[in-house]
Amino acid sequence: MSTFTKVLDRWLTVTTAVAIIVMMLHIVTHALARSIFHAPIYGTNEIVEYWYLPIVALLGIPAAQLQKEHITVTMAIERVKPATAAVFTVFACLLGALVSVSFAWFGLSKALENTAIGSTADVSDVITWPVYYLVPIVFVLLAVLYILDAVAILRRPAETGEEK
């Protein structure tokens, strides 16, 4: 793992953990305030739905890619030569990068739309438009990780060839 991916992995893990802890504290405080003081925290459900959960879910996507925890189907790759498996894997990485860039582009257009209209959560005044920018950021990051994986795979055979 390169320094970039180590730092990114640590940042994603810490940020997601902090978001989960803050979300839990917010929910518990809301429940206690509602039960004890009969005064719930305004917009808690909307903040959880439109802020905390998207942060946790979206940051988990590149974190899973960094830790190689996405579901993989190796049935075809296990039965071919290593060079052929590398070609298939590089193709899959490039396809993943292309799909990720497409999601990022679509997410950016939706984020810009929501910014223009000043998107809020349902009928409340909780502002939600900034969270929409997390989608293009996460998917551009995922595309970069796919490309880095493809480069690492392409370098691997060349390095083993040099060692011989």
C-alpha positions in Angstrom: 0.0 0.0 0.0 1.4 3.4 -1.0 1.6 6.3 1.4 -1.4 8.0 -0.4 -3.6 4.9 0.1 -2.5 4.4 3.7 -3.3 8.1 4.6 -6.6 7.9 2.7 -7.6 4.7 4.3 -6.8 6.1 7.8 -8.7 9.3 7.0 -11.8 7.5 5.6 -11.9 5.1 8.6 -11.5 8.0 11.2 -14.0 10.2 9.4 -16.6 7.4 9.2 -16.1 6.4 12.8 -16.5 10.0 14.0 -19.7 10.4 11.9 -21.1 7.2 13.5 -20.2 8.3 17.0 -21.6 11.8 16.5 -24.8 10.3 14.9 -25.2 8.0 17.9 -24.7 10.8 20.4 -27.2 13.0 18.5 -29.8 10.3 18.4 -29.4 9.5 22.1 -29.5 13.2 23.1 -32.6 13.6 20.9 -34.3 10.6 22.6 -33.4 11.7 26.1 -34.5 15.3 25.4 -37.8 14.0 24.0 -38.4 11.6 26.9 -37.2 13.7 29.8 -37.9 17.3 28.8 -40.6 16.7 26.1 -38.5 18.8 23.8 -36.9 16.8 21.0 -34.0 18.3 19.0 -35.4 19.9 15.9 -34.6 18.1 12.6 -32.9 15.1 14.1 -34.5 12.6 11.7 -33.7 14.7 8.8 -30.1 15.3 9.9 -29.6 11.6 10.4 -31.2 10.8 7.0 -29.6 13.5 4.9 -26.3 14.1 6.6 -24.9 11.3 8.8 -26.1 8.3 6.8 -24.9 9.5 3.4 -21.5 10.3 4.9 -21.2 6.8 6.4 -22.5 5.0 3.4 -20.6 6.9 0.7 -17.2 7.0 2.5 -17.5 3.2 2.9 -17.3 2.7 -0.8 -13.7 3.9 -1.3 -12.7 2.4 2.1 -13.9 -1.0 0.9 -11.9 -0.6 -2.3 -8.8 0.3 -0.4 -9.2 -2.6 1.9 -10.1 -5.0 -1.0 -13.4 -5.8 0.7 -15.7 -5.5 -2.3 -17.3 -8.7 -3.5 -15.2 -10.3 -6.2 -16.0 -13.2 -8.5 -12.8 -15.1 -9.1 -14.2 -18.2 -10.9 -12.9 -17.2 -14.3 -9.6 -15.6 -13.2 -8.6 -18.6 -11.1 -8.6 -20.9 -14.1 -6.5 -18.8 -16.5 -2.8 -18.0 -16.6 -1.6 -15.2 -14.4 -1.0 -12.9 -17.4 -4.5 -13.4 -18.7 -5.9 -12.9 -15.2 -4.0 -9.6 -15.0 -5.5 -8.5 -18.3 -9.0 -9.3 -17.1 -8.4 -7.5 -13.8 -7.0 -4.4 -15.4 -10.0 -4.4 -17.7 -12.3 -4.7 -14.7 -10.4 -1.8 -13.0 -10.7 0.4 -16.0 -14.4 -0.4 -16.4 -14.9 0.3 -12.7 -13.1 3.7 -13.2 -15.3 4.5 -16.1 -18.5 3.7 -14.2 -17.3 5.6 -11.2 -16.6 8.7 -13.4 -20.1 8.4 -14.8 -21.6 8.3 -11.4 -19.5 11.3 -10.4 -20.6 13.3 -13.4 -24.3 12.5 -12.7 -23.8 13.2 -9.0 -22.2 16.6 -9.8 -25.1 17.6 -12.0 -27.6 16.7 -9.3 -25.5 18.5 -6.7 -25.5 21.6 -8.9 -29.3 21.4 -9.3 -29.8 21.0 -5.6 -27.5 23.9 -4.9 -29.4 26.1 -7.4 -32.7 25.4 -5.7 -31.3 25.4 -2.1 -32.4 21.9 -1.4 -33.8 21.2 2.1 -34.9 18.0 3.8 -38.6 17.3 3.0 -40.8 19.9 4.8 -38.2 21.1 7.3 -35.6 23.8 7.0 -32.6 21.5 7.4 -30.3 22.3 4.5 -29.2 19.3 2.5 -27.6 20.5 -0.8 -24.0 20.4 0.4 -24.1 16.7 1.1 -24.9 16.1 -2.6 -21.3 17.1 -3.4 -20.1 14.1 -1.5 -21.3 11.8 -4.4 -19.0 13.2 -7.1 -16.1 13.5 -4.7 -16.4 9.9 -3.5 -16.8 8.5 -7.0 -13.9 10.5 -8.5 -11.8 9.1 -5.6 -13.0 5.6 -6.4 -12.1 6.1 -10.0 -8.6 7.2 -9.0 -8.3 4.1 -6.7 -9.3 1.8 -9.6 -6.7 3.4 -11.9 -4.1 3.0 -9.2 -5.0 -0.7 -8.9 -4.7 -1.1 -12.6 -1.3 0.6 -12.6 -0.2 -1.6 -9.7 -1.3 -4.8 -11.6 0.5 -3.7 -14.8 3.7 -3.0 -12.9 3.7 -6.3 -11.1 4.6 -8.6 -14.0 7.3 -6.1 -15.2 8.8 -6.1 -11.7 8.8 -9.9 -11.4 10.3 -10.1 -14.9 13.1 -7.8 -13.8 13.9 -9.9 -10.7 14.6 -13.0 -12.8 
